[in-house]
Protein backbone atom coordinates (compact mmCIF):
# COMPACT_ATOMS: atom_id res chain seq x y z
CA UNK A 1 0.00 0.00 0.00
CA UNK A 2 1.00 3.63 -0.46
CA UNK A 3 1.19 6.07 2.46
CA UNK A 4 2.14 9.69 3.03
CA UNK A 5 3.53 10.43 6.49
CA UNK A 6 2.74 13.93 7.72
CA UNK A 7 5.48 15.95 9.41
CA UNK A 8 3.98 15.08 12.79
CA UNK A 9 4.36 11.37 12.15
CA UNK A 10 6.78 9.32 14.28
CA UNK A 11 9.56 7.58 12.30
CA UNK A 12 8.80 4.26 14.03
CA UNK A 13 5.57 4.11 12.03
CA UNK A 14 7.36 4.87 8.76
CA UNK A 15 9.99 2.20 9.47
CA UNK A 16 7.44 -0.44 10.51
CA UNK A 17 5.35 0.06 7.38
CA UNK A 18 8.38 0.14 5.10
CA UNK A 19 9.68 -3.05 6.76
CA UNK A 20 6.29 -4.63 5.96
CA UNK A 21 6.83 -3.79 2.27
CA UNK A 22 4.72 -0.64 1.98
CA UNK A 23 5.62 2.51 0.04
CA UNK A 24 5.82 5.35 2.58
CA UNK A 25 6.65 8.88 1.43
CA UNK A 26 7.33 11.62 3.99
CA UNK A 27 6.11 15.21 3.81
CA UNK A 28 9.29 16.38 5.57
CA UNK A 29 11.34 15.13 2.59
CA UNK A 30 9.28 17.39 0.32
CA UNK A 31 9.64 20.54 2.39
CA UNK A 32 8.89 21.49 5.97
CA UNK A 33 5.86 23.57 6.87
CA UNK A 34 3.51 22.41 4.12
CA UNK A 35 -0.08 23.44 4.88
CA UNK A 36 -2.45 20.62 5.88
CA UNK A 37 -4.77 21.17 2.90
CA UNK A 38 -1.82 20.77 0.50
CA UNK A 39 -0.65 17.63 2.31
CA UNK A 40 -4.15 16.15 2.04
CA UNK A 41 -4.41 17.07 -1.64
CA UNK A 42 -1.02 15.48 -2.34
CA UNK A 43 -2.12 12.28 -0.64
CA UNK A 44 -5.35 12.29 -2.64
CA UNK A 45 -3.61 12.95 -5.98
CA UNK A 46 -0.99 10.27 -5.34
CA UNK A 47 -3.56 7.79 -4.01
CA UNK A 48 -1.76 7.55 -0.67
CA UNK A 49 -3.23 7.07 2.78
CA UNK A 50 -2.27 9.89 5.11
CA UNK A 51 -0.50 9.04 8.38
CA UNK A 52 -0.63 11.75 11.04
CA UNK A 53 -0.87 12.77 14.68
CA UNK A 54 -2.58 16.04 13.72
CA UNK A 55 -6.29 16.03 14.61
CA UNK A 56 -6.91 18.87 12.14
CA UNK A 57 -7.00 16.34 9.31
CA UNK A 58 -10.27 15.01 10.72
CA UNK A 59 -11.83 18.40 10.07
CA UNK A 60 -10.42 18.48 6.54
CA UNK A 61 -11.78 15.11 5.43
CA UNK A 62 -15.13 15.38 7.21
CA UNK A 63 -15.89 18.95 6.12
CA UNK A 64 -17.06 19.93 2.66
CA UNK A 65 -13.46 20.48 1.51
CA UNK A 66 -13.55 18.15 -1.48
CA UNK A 67 -10.75 16.11 0.07
CA UNK A 68 -11.37 12.39 -0.11
CA UNK A 69 -8.35 10.64 1.31
CA UNK A 70 -7.95 7.88 3.85
CA UNK A 71 -6.40 9.10 7.10
CA UNK A 72 -4.79 7.17 9.94
CA UNK A 73 -4.59 9.35 13.06
CA UNK A 74 -2.32 8.15 15.86
CA UNK A 75 -3.25 9.08 19.44
CA UNK A 76 -0.53 7.73 21.74
CA UNK A 77 0.50 9.20 25.09
CA UNK A 78 4.22 9.69 25.59
CA UNK A 79 4.54 6.53 27.74
CA UNK A 80 3.13 4.36 24.92
CA UNK A 81 4.94 5.84 21.89
CA UNK A 82 7.23 2.81 21.60
CA UNK A 83 4.16 0.79 20.54
CA UNK A 84 3.21 2.97 17.56
CA UNK A 85 5.14 1.12 14.86
CA UNK A 86 3.65 -2.25 15.79
CA UNK A 87 0.18 -0.69 16.14
CA UNK A 88 0.46 0.85 12.66
CA UNK A 89 1.46 -2.46 11.08
CA UNK A 90 -1.35 -4.24 12.91
CA UNK A 91 -4.00 -1.73 11.80
CA UNK A 92 -2.84 -1.96 8.17
CA UNK A 93 -2.96 -5.77 8.25
CA UNK A 94 -6.42 -5.76 9.81
CA UNK A 95 -8.01 -3.08 7.64
CA UNK A 96 -6.15 -3.37 4.35
CA UNK A 97 -7.81 -1.60 1.42
CA UNK A 98 -10.54 -0.16 3.69
CA UNK A 99 -7.97 2.42 4.75
CA UNK A 100 -8.41 4.22 1.41
CA UNK A 101 -11.97 5.22 2.30
CA UNK A 102 -11.79 5.60 6.07
CA UNK A 103 -10.71 7.82 8.91
CA UNK A 104 -8.97 5.56 11.43
CA UNK A 105 -7.88 6.47 14.93
CA UNK A 106 -5.14 4.19 16.26
CA UNK A 107 -4.63 4.17 20.03
CA UNK A 108 -2.71 1.84 22.34
CA UNK A 109 -4.38 -1.57 22.09
CA UNK A 110 -7.19 -0.57 19.71
CA UNK A 111 -8.31 1.33 16.64
CA UNK A 112 -11.59 2.93 15.58
CA UNK A 113 -12.72 3.27 11.99
CA UNK A 114 -15.21 5.63 10.38
CA UNK A 115 -16.03 5.21 6.69
CA UNK A 116 -15.73 8.45 4.74
CA UNK A 117 -18.55 9.73 2.58
CA UNK A 118 -17.63 10.03 -1.11
Residue, then its C-alpha position, 0 to 999 in steps of 0.5 A: x500500500x502507499x502512504x504519506x507520512x505527515x510531518x507530525x508522524x513518528x519515524x517508528x511508524x514509517x519504518x514499521x510500514x516500510x519493513x512490511x513492504x509498503x511505500x511510505x513517502x514523507x512530507x518532511x522530505x518534500x519541504x517542511x511547513x507544508x499546509x495541511x490542505x496541501x498535504x491532504x491534496x497530495x495524498x489524494x492525488x498520489x492515491x496515498x493514505x495519510x499518516x498523522x498525529x494532527x487532529x486537524x485532518x479530521x476536520x479536513x476530510x469530514x468537512x465539505x473540503x472536497x478532500x477524499x483521502x484515507x487518514x490514519x490518526x495516531x493518538x498515543x500518550x508519551x509513555x506508549x509511543x514505543x508501541x506505535x510502529x507495531x500498532x500501525x502495522x497491525x492496523x494496516x494488516x487488519x483493515x487493508x484496502x478499507x484504509x483508502x476510504x476511512x478515517x482511522x484512529x489508532x490508540x494503544x491496544x485498539x483502533x476505531x474506523x469511520x467510513x468516509x462519505x464520497 
